[in-house]
């Protein structure tokens, strides 16, 4: 079922549809929030708050926009907490990419290479501007559409395209500094 179908089912009284939405997006939303606030427990609490907003308040969400609405809600909640508790720390994905589960079918050599690539990528991502980093994260890690990312960031689709293009250029430059010239960014 699509997100829209699940949400409409939930609105019609099917509680398991709401559970399915939480299962579908809970982990990705927690990772996104953790990248903002650098605290897994607070990220989990905010994730639950986001679903509370959607599943208890039952806002009208346009068809095809559930994920964008959810991530925009998360971003707003993270920004509030960020301003209150963390004195405006910048968006970072340091730990997010490092916490991936190793591929059981890969050889130890492949795992070492993947780990090193992940470390270099994290280092390079953290050297580019936060707005580029967040746009790249939203489109490539959470797989939001450009329109969805624009909704989350509060800007136009054209601005998201520009952020992504400029972010990729900056990321390539940083990767070249690390000796990686064949990266497909």
VOBA-1610 file (N, C-alpha, C; in pm, whole numbers, padded with zeros to 5 digits, always signed):
BEGIN
Unk+00084-00120+00000Unk+00000+00000+00000Unk+00087+00125+00000Unk+00039+00229-00062Unk+00112+00355-00064Unk+00095+00426+00069Unk+00177+00528+00091Unk+00165+00608+00212Unk+00026+00670+00221Unk-00022+00721+00109Unk-00154+00785+00107Unk-00263+00686+00145Unk-00256+00567+00088Unk-00358+00466+00120Unk-00353+00429+00268Unk-00233+00411+00321Unk-00221+00379+00463Unk-00275+00491+00551Unk-00244+00614+00517Unk-00291+00727+00597Unk-00443+00738+00591Unk-00500+00720+00473Unk-00646+00725+00461Unk-00711+00609+00537Unk-00647+00493+00534Unk-00696+00378+00612Unk-00693+00412+00761Unk-00583+00475+00806Unk-00572+00513+00946Unk-00682+00613+00983Unk-00702+00712+00897Unk-00807+00811+00924Unk-00945+00746+00930Unk-00962+00636+00858Unk-01090+00564+00858Unk-01104+00473+00979Unk-01001+00466+01064Unk-01011+00389+01187Unk-00925+00265+01195Unk-00846+00236+01094Unk-00760+00118+01093Unk-00629+00152+01164Unk-00614+00113+01290Unk-00497+00145+01370Unk-00369+00078+01315Unk-00383-00039+01254Unk-00265-00108+01202Unk-00203-00031+01086Unk-00280+00050+01015Unk-00224+00132+00908Unk-00129+00237+00966Unk-00166+00294+01081Unk-00076+00389+01148Unk+00051+00321+01196Unk+00037+00198+01246Unk+00154+00122+01288Unk+00246+00096+01169Unk+00187+00064+01055Unk+00265+00036+00934Unk+00343+00161+00891Unk+00281+00278+00901Unk+00351+00403+00867Unk+00468+00426+00961Unk+00448+00397+01090Unk+00558+00413+01186Unk+00671+00315+01156Unk+00636+00193+01122Unk+00740+00095+01087Unk+00814+00135+00960Unk+00740+00189+00866Unk+00798+00228+00737Unk+00897+00343+00752Unk+00866+00441+00837Unk+00947+00563+00843Unk+01016+00589+00977Unk+00989+00509+01078Unk+01044+00535+01211Unk+01196+00542+01215Unk+01262+00442+01158Unk+01409+00438+01163Unk+01472+00551+01082Unk+01421+00573+00961Unk+01478+00679+00875Unk+01457+00815+00940Unk+01342+00836+01001Unk+01314+00964+01066Unk+01404+00983+01188Unk+01426+00876+01263Unk+01514+00885+01380Unk+01657+00918+01336Unk+01706+00854+01230Unk+01840+00884+01179Unk+01850+01029+01134Unk+01748+01076+01065Unk+01746+01215+01018Unk+01752+01311+01138Unk+01671+01285+01239Unk+01669+01371+01357Unk+01801+01363+01434Unk+01856+01243+01443Unk+01983+01226+01514Unk+02095+01302+01445Unk+02088+01310+01313Unk+02188+01387+01239Unk+02181+01535+01274Unk+02063+01582+01307Unk+02045+01721+01347Unk+02093+01747+01489Unk+02047+01664+01582Unk+02064+01698+01723Unk+02171+01618+01795Unk+02228+01519+01728Unk+02340+01441+01783Unk+02307+01375+01917Unk+02185+01327+01931Unk+02146+01259+02053Unk+02037+01159+02016Unk+02070+01032+02021Unk+01979+00928+01974Unk+01851+00923+02056Unk+01861+00939+02187Unk+01741+00934+02270Unk+01646+01050+02237Unk+01701+01170+02223Unk+01617+01283+02186Unk+01559+01264+02047Unk+01637+01206+01957Unk+01588+01180+01820Unk+01471+01083+01823Unk+01481+00979+01904Unk+01371+00883+01916Unk+01247+00949+01974Unk+01266+01034+02077Unk+01153+01106+02136Unk+01087+01198+02033Unk+01168+01269+01957Unk+01113+01359+01856Unk+01042+01281+01745Unk+01096+01165+01710Unk+01030+01081+01609Unk+00890+01045+01657Unk+00879+01005+01782Unk+00747+00971+01837Unk+00657+01094+01841Unk+00714+01211+01873Unk+00636+01335+01872Unk+00583+01365+01732Unk+00665+01340+01631Unk+00622+01365+01493Unk+00504+01276+01456Unk+00513+01150+01491Unk+00402+01061+01461Unk+00280+01095+01546Unk+00303+01146+01666Unk+00190+01189+01749Unk+00117+01303+01680Unk+00191+01398+01626Unk+00130+01510+01554Unk+00042+01458+01440Unk+00095+01361+01367Unk+00023+01312+01250Unk-00089+01215+01288Unk-00063+01123+01378Unk-00160+01019+01407Unk-00265+01059+01512Unk-00234+01158+01593Unk-00333+01203+01691Unk-00409+01325+01638Unk-00335+01422+01586Unk-00400+01543+01536Unk-00469+01521+01402Unk-00423+01421+01327Unk-00481+01384+01197Unk-00495+01504+01101Unk-00383+01569+01069Unk-00392+01684+00978Unk-00428+01640+00837Unk-00480+01734+00760Unk-00507+01706+00618Unk-00374+01713+00544Unk-00339+01603+00481Unk-00214+01595+00407Unk-00249+01565+00263Unk-00200+01646+00172Unk-00229+01627+00030Unk-00172+01493-00017Unk-00242+01431-00110Unk-00196+01304-00164Unk-00055+01318-00222Unk+00028+01220-00190Unk+00165+01220-00239Unk+00262+01301-00155Unk+00214+01358-00043Unk+00300+01444+00038Unk+00319+01394+00181Unk+00282+01271+00210Unk+00292+01222+00348Unk+00436+01227+00399Unk+00529+01170+00322Unk+00669+01165+00365Unk+00726+01306+00383Unk+00697+01394+00289Unk+00747+01532+00300Unk+00688+01600+00423Unk+00560+01579+00450Unk+00496+01638+00567Unk+00562+01584+00695Unk+00587+01455+00698Unk+00650+01393+00814Unk+00790+01449+00838Unk+00870+01459+00733Unk+01007+01510+00751Unk+01008+01660+00780Unk+00912+01733+00727Unk+00905+01875+00759Unk+00867+01893+00907Unk+00775+01813+00954Unk+00739+01816+01096Unk+00861+01785+01181Unk+00937+01684+01140Unk+01058+01646+01214Unk+01160+01759+01214Unk+01178+01820+01100Unk+01275+01930+01090Unk+01235+02045+01182Unk+01107+02079+01184Unk+01060+02187+01271Unk+01080+02154+01418Unk+01050+02030+01455Unk+01070+01989+01596Unk+01218+01989+01632Unk+01302+01941+01542Unk+01446+01940+01568Unk+01499+02083+01580Unk+01452+02173+01495Unk+01496+02311+01503Unk+01458+02374+01636Unk+01338+02345+01684Unk+01297+02399+01815Unk+01388+02347+01925Unk+01411+02216+01926Unk+01498+02158+02028Unk+01641+02207+02012Unk+01684+02218+01890Unk+01817+02265+01857Unk+01840+02403+01915Unk+01746+02493+01896Unk+01760+02630+01946Unk+01758+02635+02097Unk+01678+02552+02159Unk+01664+02555+02304Unk+01783+02491+02373Unk+01820+02371+02332Unk+01918+02292+02406Unk+02060+02297+02354Unk+02078+02309+02226Unk+02210+02285+02171Unk+02278+02408+02112Unk+02224+02523+02135Unk+02285+02648+02090Unk+02326+02645+01943Unk+02232+02602+01860Unk+02242+02608+01715Unk+02359+02528+01657Unk+02370+02401+01695Unk+02470+02316+01630Unk+02429+02294+01485Unk+02527+02264+01401Unk+02500+02246+01259Unk+02460+02102+01228Unk+02388+02085+01119Unk+02347+01954+01068Unk+02472+01872+01039Unk+02474+01746+01080Unk+02588+01661+01056Unk+02541+01517+01037Unk+02615+01442+00958Unk+02582+01301+00944Unk+02700+01214+00984Unk+02781+01260+01077Unk+02898+01186+01122Unk+02867+01040+01153Unk+02779+01018+01249Unk+02756+00884+01298Unk+02654+00808+01215Unk+02570+00878+01142Unk+02460+00812+01072Unk+02509+00711+00972Unk+02603+00746+00887Unk+02652+00653+00786Unk+02744+00546+00846Unk+02807+00575+00958Unk+02898+00480+01019Unk+02825+00368+01090Unk+02700+00388+01127Unk+02625+00291+01204Unk+02552+00189+01118Unk+02589+00175+00992Unk+02521+00080+00907Unk+02564-00062+00941Unk+02476-00157+00919Unk+02505-00297+00947Unk+02593-00353+00836Unk+02701-00423+00871Unk+02789-00476+00768Unk+02717-00581+00683Unk+02755-00588+00558Unk+02701-00685+00465Unk+02763-00821+00496Unk+02680-00919+00531Unk+02729-01051+00570Unk+02791-01126+00453Unk+02754-01093+00330Unk+02807-01164+00214Unk+02940-01107+00165Unk+02979-00993+00216Unk+03102-00929+00171Unk+03223-00990+00242Unk+03334-00990+00173Unk+03458-01041+00232Unk+03513-00938+00330Unk+03603-00980+00418Unk+03662-00884+00513Unk+03731-00767+00442Unk+03795-00796+00328Unk+03862-00689+00253Unk+03761-00587+00202Unk+03647-00638+00150Unk+03542-00548+00101Unk+03484-00464+00214Unk+03470-00524+00333Unk+03418-00451+00449Unk+03514-00339+00490Unk+03644-00366+00486Unk+03743-00264+00520Unk+03735-00149+00419Unk+03724-00183+00292Unk+03715-00080+00187Unk+03589+00003+00206Unk+03475-00064+00232Unk+03348+00009+00254Unk+03358+00101+00375Unk+03419+00050+00482Unk+03433+00128+00604Unk+03519+00253+00578Unk+03629+00235+00507Unk+03717+00347+00476Unk+03646+00448+00386Unk+03571+00399+00286Unk+03496+00488+00198Unk+03393+00568+00277Unk+03326+00501+00369Unk+03226+00568+00452Unk+03290+00676+00539Unk+03406+00645+00595Unk+03477+00742+00678Unk+03519+00865+00597Unk+03572+00840+00478Unk+03615+00950+00392Unk+03494+01033+00349Unk+03385+00965+00311Unk+03264+01037+00270Unk+03210+01123+00384Unk+03206+01069+00504Unk+03160+01148+00620Unk+03247+01270+00642Unk+03378+01249+00636Unk+03471+01359+00656Unk+03448+01468+00552Unk+03431+01428+00427Unk+03409+01525+00319Unk+03274+01594+00332Unk+03171+01520+00365Unk+03038+01580+00382Unk+03038+01683+00494Unk+03113+01657+00599Unk+03114+01750+00711Unk+03198+01874+00685Unk+03270+01875+00573Unk+03347+01995+00537Unk+03269+02086+00441Unk+03157+02039+00388Unk+03079+02126+00299Unk+02974+02200+00381Unk+02915+02301+00322Unk+02818+02386+00392Unk+02697+02304+00439Unk+02643+02336+00556Unk+02530+02260+00612Unk+02408+02253+00520Unk+02378+02360+00447Unk+02261+02357+00360Unk+02280+02259+00245Unk+02402+02245+00195Unk+02430+02146+00091Unk+02418+02005+00148Unk+02476+01986+00265Unk+02474+01857+00332Unk+02330+01811+00357Unk+02247+01901+00405Unk+02108+01863+00435Unk+02030+01832+00308Unk+02049+01910+00203Unk+01980+01883+00077Unk+02023+01747+00021Unk+02152+01718+00024Unk+02201+01588-00023Unk+02141+01475+00061Unk+02135+01496+00191Unk+02079+01395+00281Unk+01932+01368+00248Unk+01854+01473+00235Unk+01711+01456+00211Unk+01681+01385+00080Unk+01753+01419-00025Unk+01724+01361-00156Unk+01786+01222-00171Unk+01910+01205-00128Unk+01978+01078-00155Unk+01967+00976-00042Unk+01961+01019+00081Unk+01952+00923+00191Unk+01807+00890+00227Unk+01721+00991+00231Unk+01581+00964+00265Unk+01495+00946+00141Unk+01554+00967+00025Unk+01490+00948-00105Unk+01363+01032-00122Unk+01366+01152-00068Unk+01256+01245-00093Unk+01270+01301-00235Unk+01159+01333-00294Unk+01162+01399-00425Unk+01214+01541-00405Unk+01246+01607-00514Unk+01291+01746-00505Unk+01181+01832-00442Unk+01058+01807-00481Unk+00945+01883-00425Unk+00932+01855-00275Unk+00950+01730-00236Unk+00943+01696-00093Unk+01055+01762-00015Unk+01175+01761-00070Unk+01289+01826-00003Unk+01265+01977+00005Unk+01208+02035-00100Unk+01178+02178-00099Unk+01078+02210+00011Unk+00980+02124+00028Unk+00881+02143+00134Unk+00946+02137+00272Unk+01035+02041+00292Unk+01104+02027+00420Unk+01194+02148+00446Unk+01267+02191+00344Unk+01362+02301+00361Unk+01296+02438+00356Unk+01171+02442+00313Unk+01101+02571+00305Unk+01153+02658+00192Unk+01180+02596+00079Unk+01231+02671-00035Unk+01167+02617-00163Unk+01211+02666-00276Unk+01156+02622-00404Unk+01231+02498-00454Unk+01170+02430-00550Unk+01233+02314-00611Unk+01362+02357-00681Unk+01360+02472-00744Unk+01479+02525-00812Unk+01593+02545-00712Unk+01560+02594-00592Unk+01661+02613-00488Unk+01720+02478-00447Unk+01636+02375-00436Unk+01685+02242-00402Unk+01779+02192-00511Unk+01741+02212-00637Unk+01829+02171-00748Unk+01964+02242-00738Unk+01960+02371-00709Unk+02085+02447-00695Unk+02168+02397-00577Unk+02102+02370-00464Unk+02174+02319-00347Unk+02239+02184-00379Unk+02164+02099-00449Unk+02219+01968-00483Unk+02335+01980-00581Unk+02319+02060-00683Unk+02427+02077-00781Unk+02551+02135-00714Unk+02533+02241-00637Unk+02648+02302-00568Unk+02706+02208-00464Unk+02620+02134-00395Unk+02667+02038-00295Unk+02751+01928-00358Unk+02707+01878-00474Unk+02784+01775-00543Unk+02920+01828-00589Unk+02921+01952-00638Unk+03048+02013-00681Unk+03142+02023-00561Unk+03092+02074-00449Unk+03176+02089-00329Unk+03222+01954-00276Unk+03130+01856-00280Unk+03165+01722-00233Unk+03274+01661-00322Unk+03263+01677-00452Unk+03367+01627-00543Unk+03501+01691-00511Unk+03500+01825-00486Unk+03624+01895-00452Unk+03687+01838-00326Unk+03603+01812-00226Unk+03654+01757-00100Unk+03705+01615-00120Unk+03635+01537-00202Unk+03680+01400-00229Unk+03814+01401-00303Unk+03833+01498-00394Unk+03961+01509-00465Unk+04074+01538-00367Unk+04046+01620-00266Unk+04148+01649-00164Unk+04188+01523-00089Unk+04097+01427-00082Unk+04124+01299-00016Unk+04186+01197-00112Unk+04207+01239-00238Unk+04267+01151-00336Unk+04168+01064-00413Unk+04041+01096-00402Unk+03938+01018-00471Unk+03893+01100-00591Unk+03930+01056-00709Unk+03898+01131-00830Unk+03796+01061-00916Unk+03762+00937-00887Unk+03670+00860-00968Unk+03532+00847-00903Unk+03502+00930-00805Unk+03376+00919-00733Unk+03257+00956-00821Unk+03152+00879-00811Unk+03027+00905-00884Unk+02934+00982-00791Unk+02948+01113-00789Unk+02867+01198-00700Unk+02756+01260-00782
//
